[in-house]
């Protein structure tokens, strides 16, 4: 069991400190855990809402509208479920010491990118290259 790492409330990772030091890793670990908790809370609210709205609506137009809303909500939750899996993978990378490094090049991912998208697995350049390649193959 690791010792608790002190992290000031206003701490933000800086370029002038060693990359992925204990404080940075703890900062991103906490950020990911908070994000995951928020998503799980929203999912619980959705389940309650779906359970409460499972009533018979006699008007066809109202029923169609309710079904459309339910489908949209379920699609959103499915996206969030996939996001939770990515958050869990990022937390595992933190534990394994692989977090913050591009899976394609092995180069450090910028702190700004990680702060904006803590589940990032590639540098911005590698991500752009990957997306260009995807677009080319999708057009085939």
Secondary structure, DSSP 8 states (H G I E B T S, - for coil): --------TT----TTS-TT-HHHHHHHHHHHHHHHHHHHHHHHHHHHHHHHT-S---SHHHHHHHHHHHHHHHHHHHHHHHHHHHHHHHHHHHHHT-TTB-TTT--B--HHHHHH-TT--S-HHHHHHHHHHHHHHHT-
